[in-house]
């Protein structure tokens, strides 16, 4: 209801309707079971999504995808996002892990792992976070030592969405103990049956029913053909994976916040106090105005970052890293604010389980933390901004627009 198609192509708009129809068919009991931790993962959801050819939309048709754009995927993730961050993550994981395999993997890896996750035959997960570090990805301590054609992996990863049930993991390990961190890591595909141990399944505030776990690797033997990309070249893979990781986080936040706002808008048009609908009170109506404005702004930034990624992949424009970071930061902050406003409009009943807003709020709290905390996003944004300012520019010299621009002796910097 509160979506906006103004930045979309005709194909992307049609995709929205297709995904919207699919989302409407999802049994609400699945969401309730996930929130009660009665299921380990939304397997059936992924199976049906695969049957409808809705997984891995960006990937080549030969592997089961549709050859669509980043913008199209963002549209789909926004619609899936109304179901919650858990299902949104399960849906997006195909894009995130698939990106590494599709762009850097061998043909064998694409056939063995990319095809099955797009087809809903296998469950994948990624292993980034370790107990000693979250945002410090390049501080990875998991180690891989090569012996002949086998790599021996030792270490652990935590907060792995789907960690309990995944068929395989895309993991990073240190393969050169003497090199700087950004030149010392390698990406591996590790199948659970190789000996991955699940040692903890977390009880979370929200984001439930996803089998979020800590996994441990104790002398796990991984054949050489499971290395993704170049040995010690994982930096490039990680940076590439962060595009779908953060874009899907952003688009999912827009969808989840939109669902909460729609509930609040409908409620405010029904609920009466002091003899009139509460939407007629400025305190409520202005909250609605603030929420929808910020939500539209967040969506516009998400789609802009997605289209910038499409242009970059086509060989045009700048690296979308800054815009993607902005989208993740802004959309998740706005999402958190909008869901809080929705609960405020519902009042006490919003704090109960009569409405799903309390679940949405618990889910949304994760948005500003995961896939790189928003503090890390700000760090990246300012870094890219200063880097761009150091590039040759065709912009006018704004400083000369001042009346006394020529008084260089007054421009003291030290």
PEKA-V792429 format. One record per pair of residues at least 12 apart in sequence whose C-alpha atoms are under 10 Angstrom apart, sorted by the first residue. I is the first residue (numbers start at 1). J is the second residue. Records with the same first field share a line. If there is no record, write none. Layout:
BEGIN
I->J, J
END
This chain:
BEGIN
1->258, 259, 262
2->255, 258, 259, 261, 262, 292, 295, 296
3->16, 75, 78, 79, 254, 255, 258, 259, 292, 295, 296, 299
4->296, 299, 300
5->75, 299, 300
6->300
7->71, 299, 300, 303, 304, 307
8->71, 72, 75, 303, 307
9->71, 72
11->68, 72
12->68, 69, 71, 72, 73, 74, 75, 76
13->72, 75, 76
14->72
15->54, 72, 73, 75, 76, 79
16->72, 73, 74, 75, 76, 77, 78, 79, 80
17->75, 76, 79
18->52, 54, 76, 79
19->49, 52, 54, 75, 76, 77, 78, 79, 80
20->75, 76, 78, 79, 80, 82
21->79
22->45, 48, 49, 52, 54, 79, 80
23->45, 49, 76, 79, 80, 81, 82, 83
24->79, 80, 83
26->44, 45, 48, 83
27->45
28->83
30->42, 44, 45, 83, 87, 209
31->83, 84, 86, 87, 208, 209, 356, 359
32->208, 209, 356, 359
33->208, 209
34->86, 87, 206, 207, 208, 209, 210, 211
35->86, 204, 205, 206, 207, 208, 209, 210, 359, 363
36->208, 209
37->203, 204, 207, 208, 209, 210, 211
38->208, 209
39->208, 209, 210, 211
40->162, 163, 164, 165, 201, 208, 209, 210, 211, 212
41->86, 87, 90, 123, 161, 162, 163, 164, 165, 166, 208, 209, 210, 211, 212
42->86, 87, 90, 91, 162, 209, 210, 211
43->87, 90, 120, 121, 122, 123, 165, 210
44->120
45->87, 90, 91, 120
46->87, 90, 91, 94, 117, 118, 119, 120, 121, 122, 123
47->117, 118, 119, 120, 121, 122
48->119, 120
49->91, 118, 119, 120
50->64, 65, 91, 116, 117, 118, 119, 120, 121
51->118, 119, 120
52->119
53->65, 66, 118, 119, 120
54->66, 73, 76, 91, 118, 119
55->73, 76, 91, 92, 93, 94, 95, 117, 118, 119, 120
56->68, 73, 91, 92, 93, 94, 95, 96, 98, 99, 114, 115, 117, 118, 119
57->69, 70, 72, 73, 76, 94, 95, 118
58->70, 71, 72, 73, 95, 98, 99
59->94, 95, 98, 99, 102, 103, 114, 115, 118
60->102, 115
61->115
62->111, 115
63->102, 110, 111, 113, 114, 115, 116, 117, 118, 119
64->114, 115, 116, 117, 118, 119
65->114, 115, 118, 119
68->310
69->306, 307, 309, 310, 311, 313
70->243, 244, 247, 248, 303, 305, 306, 307, 308, 309, 310, 311, 313
71->247, 251, 302, 303, 304, 305, 306, 307, 308, 309, 310
72->303, 306, 307
73->92, 95, 244, 247, 248, 251, 303, 306
74->92, 244, 247, 248, 249, 250, 251, 252, 254, 299, 302, 303, 305, 306, 307
75->248, 251, 252, 255, 299, 302, 303, 306
76->88, 91, 92, 248, 251, 252, 255
77->89, 91, 92, 247, 248, 249, 250, 251, 252, 253, 254, 255
78->248, 249, 250, 251, 252, 253, 254, 255, 256, 257, 258, 299, 302
79->251, 252, 254, 255, 256, 258, 259
80->92, 251, 252, 255, 256
81->248, 249, 250, 251, 252, 253, 254, 255, 256, 257, 258, 259
82->252, 253, 254, 255, 256, 257, 258, 259, 260, 360
83->252, 255, 256, 259, 360
84->206, 207, 208, 252, 253, 255, 256, 257, 259, 356, 359, 360, 361, 362, 363, 364
85->206, 207, 208, 210, 249, 252, 253, 255, 256, 360, 362, 363, 364, 365, 366, 367
86->161, 162, 206, 207, 208, 209, 210, 211, 212, 252, 363
87->207, 208, 209, 210, 252
88->207, 248, 249, 251, 252, 253, 255, 256
89->161, 162, 207, 210, 245, 248, 249, 252
90->123, 124, 125, 161, 162, 210
91->118, 248
92->244, 245, 247, 248, 249, 252
93->117, 123, 124, 125, 126, 161, 162, 244, 245, 248
94->114, 116, 117, 118, 119, 120, 122, 123, 124, 125, 244
95->114, 117, 118, 241, 243, 244, 245, 248
96->124, 125, 126, 170, 240, 241, 242, 243, 244, 245, 246, 247, 248
97->113, 114, 117, 124, 125, 126, 127, 169, 170, 171, 189, 241, 244, 245
98->110, 113, 114, 115, 117, 118, 124, 170, 241, 244
99->114, 237, 240, 241, 242, 243, 244, 245
100->114, 170, 187, 228, 229, 234, 236, 237, 238, 239, 240, 241, 242
101->113, 114, 170, 189, 228, 229, 237, 241
102->114, 115, 228
103->228, 229, 237, 240, 241
104->187, 227, 228, 229, 230, 234, 236, 237, 240
105->189, 225, 226, 227, 228, 229, 230
106->225, 226, 227, 228, 229
108->225, 226
109->189, 225, 226, 227, 228
113->167, 168, 189
117->167
121->167
122->165, 166, 167, 168
123->162, 163, 165, 166, 167, 168, 169
124->161, 162, 163, 165, 166, 167, 168, 169, 170, 189, 190, 191
125->160, 161, 162, 163, 164, 165, 166, 167, 168, 169, 170, 171, 189, 190, 212
126->157, 159, 160, 161, 162, 163, 166, 168, 169, 170, 171, 172, 189, 190
127->156, 157, 158, 159, 160, 161, 163, 169, 170, 171, 172, 173, 187, 188, 214, 215
128->140, 156, 157, 158, 159, 160, 170, 171, 172, 173, 238, 371
129->156, 157, 158, 159, 160, 171, 172, 214, 370, 371
130->142, 155, 156, 157, 158, 159, 160, 214, 215
131->155, 156, 157, 158, 159, 214
132->156, 157, 158
133->157, 158
134->157, 158, 159, 369, 370, 371, 372, 373
135->369, 370, 371, 372, 373, 375, 376
136->372, 376
137->172, 181, 182, 235, 238, 372
138->172, 173, 174, 180, 181, 182, 183, 184, 185, 234, 235, 238
139->174, 181, 182, 185
140->155, 156, 157, 172, 173, 174, 181, 184, 185
141->154, 155, 156, 157, 172, 173, 174, 175, 177, 185
142->154, 155, 156, 157, 171, 172, 173, 174, 175, 185, 216, 217
143->155, 156, 172, 173, 174, 175, 176, 177, 185, 186, 217, 219
144->172, 173, 174, 175, 176, 177, 185, 186, 188, 219, 220, 221, 222
145->173, 174, 175, 176, 177, 219, 221
146->175, 221, 222, 223, 224
147->221, 223, 224
148->223, 224
149->221, 222, 223, 224, 225
150->220, 221, 222, 223, 224, 225, 226
151->175, 188, 219, 220, 221, 222, 223, 224, 226, 227
152->217, 218, 219, 220, 221, 222, 223
153->172, 173, 174, 175, 188, 190, 196, 216, 217, 218, 219, 220, 221, 222
154->173, 174, 216, 217, 218, 219, 220, 221
155->173, 174, 215, 216, 217, 218, 219, 220
156->171, 173, 196, 197, 198, 199, 214, 215, 216, 217, 218
157->171, 172, 198, 213, 214, 215, 216, 217
158->198, 199, 200, 201, 202, 212, 213, 214, 215, 216
159->200, 201, 202, 211, 212, 213, 214, 215, 370
160->201, 202, 210, 211, 212, 213, 214, 215
161->201, 202, 207, 208, 209, 210, 211, 212, 213, 214
162->201, 209, 210, 211, 212, 213
163->192, 196, 197, 198, 200, 201, 210, 211, 212, 213, 214, 215
164->192, 197, 198, 199, 200, 201, 202, 210, 211, 212, 213, 214, 215
165->192, 198, 210, 211, 212, 213
166->191, 192, 211
167->190, 191, 192, 193
168->189, 190, 191, 192, 193, 194, 196
169->188, 189, 190, 191, 192, 196
170->187, 188, 189, 190, 191, 226, 227, 228
171->186, 187, 188, 189, 190, 227, 228, 234
172->185, 186, 187, 188, 189, 190, 227, 228, 232, 234, 235, 237, 238
173->185, 186, 187, 188, 232, 234
174->186, 187, 231, 232, 234
175->187, 231, 232, 233
176->231, 232
179->232
181->232, 235
182->232, 233, 234, 235, 236
183->231, 232, 233, 234, 235, 236
184->231, 232, 233, 234, 235
185->230, 231, 232, 233, 234, 235, 238
186->227, 228, 229, 230, 231, 232, 233, 234, 235, 237, 238
187->226, 227, 228, 229, 230, 231, 232, 233, 234, 235, 237, 238
188->222, 223, 224, 225, 226, 227, 228, 229, 231, 234
189->222, 223, 225, 226, 227, 228
190->217, 220, 221, 222, 223, 226, 227
191->220, 222, 226
192->215, 217, 220
193->220
194->217, 219, 220, 221, 222, 223
195->216, 217, 218, 219, 220, 221, 222
196->215, 216, 217, 218, 219, 220, 221
197->214, 215, 216, 217, 218, 220
198->212, 213, 214, 215, 216, 217
199->213, 214, 215, 216
200->212, 213, 214, 215, 216
201->213, 214, 215
202->214
204->362, 363, 366
205->359, 361, 362, 363, 365, 366
206->358, 359, 360, 361, 362, 363, 364, 365, 366
207->359, 360, 362, 363, 364, 365, 366
208->359, 362, 363
239->321
240->321
242->321, 324, 325, 371, 372
243->305, 306, 309, 320, 321, 323, 324, 325, 328
244->306, 309, 324, 371
245->324, 328, 370, 371, 372
246->302, 321, 324, 325, 326, 327, 328, 329, 367, 370, 371, 372, 377
247->302, 303, 305, 306, 309, 323, 324, 325, 326, 327, 328, 331, 371
248->302, 306, 324, 327, 328, 371
249->302, 327, 328, 329, 331, 332, 366, 367, 368, 370, 371
250->298, 299, 301, 302, 303, 324, 325, 326, 327, 328, 329, 330, 331, 332, 333, 334, 335, 367, 368
251->298, 299, 301, 302, 303, 306, 327, 328, 331, 332, 335
252->328, 331, 332, 335, 364, 367
253->295, 298, 299, 328, 330, 331, 332, 333, 334, 335, 336, 338, 339, 360, 363, 364, 366, 367, 368
254->294, 295, 296, 297, 298, 299, 302, 331, 332, 334, 335, 336, 338
255->295, 299, 331, 335
256->332, 335, 336, 338, 339, 357, 360, 361, 363, 364
257->291, 292, 295, 331, 332, 334, 335, 336, 337, 338, 339, 340, 341, 342, 357, 360, 361, 364
258->291, 292, 295, 296, 335, 338, 339, 342
259->338, 339, 342, 356, 357, 360
260->335, 338, 339, 340, 341, 342, 343, 355, 356, 357, 358, 359, 360, 361
261->288, 291, 292, 295, 335, 338, 339, 340, 341, 342, 343, 345, 357
262->288, 292, 342
263->342, 343, 345, 346, 350, 355, 356, 357
264->279, 284, 288, 338, 339, 341, 342, 343, 344, 345, 346, 347, 350, 355, 357
265->279, 284, 285, 288, 342, 345, 346
266->279
267->279, 342, 345, 346
268->280, 281, 284, 285, 288, 342, 345, 346
271->345, 346
278->345, 346
279->345
283->345
284->341, 342, 344, 345, 346
285->345
287->338, 341, 342, 344, 345
288->338, 341, 342, 345
290->337, 338, 341
291->334, 335, 337, 338, 339, 340, 341, 342
292->334, 338
294->330, 331, 333, 334, 335, 337, 338
295->330, 331, 334, 335, 337, 338
296->331, 334
297->327, 330, 331, 334
298->326, 327, 328, 329, 330, 331, 332, 333, 334, 335
299->327, 330, 331, 334
300->327, 331
301->323, 324, 326, 327, 328, 330, 331
302->323, 324, 325, 326, 327, 328, 330, 331
303->323, 324, 327
304->320, 323, 324, 327
305->320, 321, 322, 323, 324, 325, 326, 327, 328
306->320, 323, 324, 327
307->320
308->320, 321, 323, 324
309->321, 323, 324
318->388
319->384
320->384
321->377, 380, 381, 384
322->377, 378, 380, 381, 382, 383, 384, 385
323->381, 384
324->377, 380, 381
325->372, 374, 376, 377, 378, 379, 380, 381, 384
326->374, 377, 378, 380, 381
327->377
328->367, 368, 370, 371, 372, 373, 374, 377
329->367, 368, 369, 372, 373, 374, 375, 376, 377, 378, 381
330->368, 374, 377, 378
331->367, 368
332->364, 365, 366, 367, 368, 369, 374
333->364, 365, 367, 368, 374
334->368
335->360, 361, 364, 365, 367, 368
336->360, 361, 362, 363, 364, 365, 366, 367, 368
337->361, 364, 365
338->361, 364
339->357, 358, 360, 361, 362, 363, 364, 365
340->357, 358, 360, 361, 364
342->357, 358, 361
343->355, 356, 357, 358, 360, 361
END
